[in-house]
Amino acid sequence: MTRGARLQILALLVLSVAAARSDADAVSDGLRHCAREGDEHQRLACFDALVKALPQIRSDQFGMSGAIERRRDPAGAATLAEDRAHESLAGTIAGLRQTPGGQWVFTLDNGQQWIEAEPRPGQQFAVGERVQIEHGALGALWLKADHHRQTRVKRIQ
């Protein structure tokens, strides 16, 4: 098999993997595959093909709904949905302000900004407080603090 044919097969493999799996999984699988290549020229060509495929991988995932994911890969979509349901983000409130509409805007120590989806009067949060953002029902995200305080949020930055 010629080198060009190998590269074409590799590019098709990367794209097909990307279509069935999440962005991060496709890239990490491709990286592992390329790293196992013994010949340095073929390894470099493999990495080059993977880099060229990145825009396609990203555009393929943009706007992907759970229904589309299930049609494309029923087993993978179920696993991915289950993995997402157990994901959470822990952080510390680095900044806190309230909008004129009464919604809290949380700036976390990682730089992300989250805004309350529905203001909850009487809920108080403080800079320096540890919080966790978790998935809820119907795709909702909840910012949770100690003492059972929580509010539904959406990411703005």
C-alpha positions in Angstrom: 0.0 0.0 0.0 1.4 3.4 -0.9 1.9 6.2 1.6 -0.8 8.3 0.0 -3.3 5.5 0.2 -2.5 5.0 3.9 -3.0 8.7 4.6 -6.4 8.6 2.8 -7.5 5.6 4.8 -6.3 7.3 8.0 -8.2 10.5 7.2 -11.4 8.5 6.5 -10.9 6.6 9.7 -10.5 9.8 11.7 -13.6 11.3 10.1 -15.7 8.2 10.7 -14.6 8.0 14.3 -15.4 11.7 14.7 -18.9 11.2 13.3 -19.7 8.5 15.9 -18.0 9.9 19.0 -17.6 13.1 20.9 -15.0 15.7 19.8 -12.6 14.9 22.6 -12.9 11.1 22.2 -12.2 11.3 18.4 -9.1 13.5 18.9 -7.7 11.4 21.7 -8.3 8.2 19.7 -6.6 9.7 16.7 -3.6 10.9 18.8 -3.2 7.4 20.3 -3.3 5.9 16.9 -0.7 8.3 15.5 1.6 7.9 18.5 1.7 4.1 17.9 3.1 4.6 14.3 6.7 3.4 14.2 7.9 5.2 11.2 8.6 8.9 12.0 7.4 10.1 8.5 4.2 8.1 8.7 3.7 9.3 12.3 4.0 12.9 11.2 1.7 12.4 8.3 -0.8 10.8 10.7 -0.7 13.8 13.0 -1.0 16.1 10.0 -4.1 14.3 8.8 -5.6 14.5 12.3 -5.1 18.2 12.4 -6.7 18.7 9.0 -9.7 16.7 10.2 -10.2 18.9 13.3 -12.5 21.5 11.7 -14.7 18.7 10.4 -14.8 17.1 13.8 -15.9 20.3 15.5 -18.5 21.2 12.8 -19.9 17.7 13.0 -20.5 18.1 16.8 -22.0 21.6 16.6 -25.7 21.6 17.5 -25.7 17.8 18.1 -28.8 16.9 19.9 -29.3 13.7 21.9 -31.8 12.5 19.3 -29.3 12.8 16.5 -26.5 11.2 18.6 -28.8 8.2 19.4 -29.6 7.7 15.7 -26.0 7.8 14.7 -24.7 5.6 17.5 -27.3 4.2 19.9 -24.8 2.6 22.3 -22.4 5.5 22.3 -25.1 8.1 22.8 -26.4 6.3 25.8 -23.0 6.1 27.4 -22.2 9.7 26.5 -25.6 10.9 28.0 -24.9 8.8 31.2 -21.3 10.3 31.4 -22.6 13.8 31.0 -25.3 13.3 33.7 -22.5 12.4 36.2 -20.2 15.3 35.2 -19.9 18.2 37.5 -17.7 21.3 37.8 -16.3 22.3 41.2 -15.0 25.8 41.8 -14.9 28.9 44.0 -16.8 32.0 43.4 -14.2 34.6 42.5 -16.7 37.4 41.5 -20.3 38.0 42.2 -22.7 40.7 40.9 -26.4 41.1 40.5 -28.0 42.3 37.2 -30.7 45.0 37.2 -33.2 42.1 36.7 -32.1 40.5 40.0 -30.1 37.6 38.5 -26.8 36.7 40.1 -23.8 36.5 37.8 -21.1 34.2 39.1 -17.5 34.4 38.1 -15.7 31.2 39.1 -12.0 30.9 39.8 -11.4 29.2 36.4 -12.7 32.4 34.7 -16.1 31.0 33.6 -19.1 33.2 34.1 -22.6 31.8 34.8 -25.9 33.6 35.2 -29.0 32.6 37.1 -31.6 31.3 34.7 -34.4 32.1 37.2 -33.7 34.5 40.1 -34.5 33.0 43.5 -35.1 35.7 46.0 -33.5 35.2 49.4 -30.7 33.1 48.2 -27.3 34.5 49.2 -23.9 33.6 47.8 -20.5 35.0 48.7 -17.1 35.5 47.0 -14.8 32.7 48.1 -17.6 30.2 48.5 -17.1 26.7 47.1 -19.7 25.7 44.6 -20.5 22.8 42.3 -22.3 23.0 38.9 -24.2 19.8 38.1 -26.5 18.5 35.4 -30.2 18.2 36.3 -33.3 17.1 34.5 -34.0 18.1 30.9 -30.5 19.5 30.4 -30.7 22.0 33.3 -27.5 23.0 35.0 -27.6 23.8 38.8 -25.1 25.8 40.8 -25.0 24.3 44.3 -23.5 25.7 47.4 -23.4 24.3 51.0 -26.5 24.4 53.2 -28.6 23.0 50.3 -28.6 26.3 48.4 -28.9 25.9 44.6 -30.0 27.9 41.6 -30.4 27.0 37.9 -27.7 28.6 35.8 -26.5 28.9 32.3 -23.0 29.7 31.1 -22.4 33.1 29.6 -18.6 33.0 29.3 
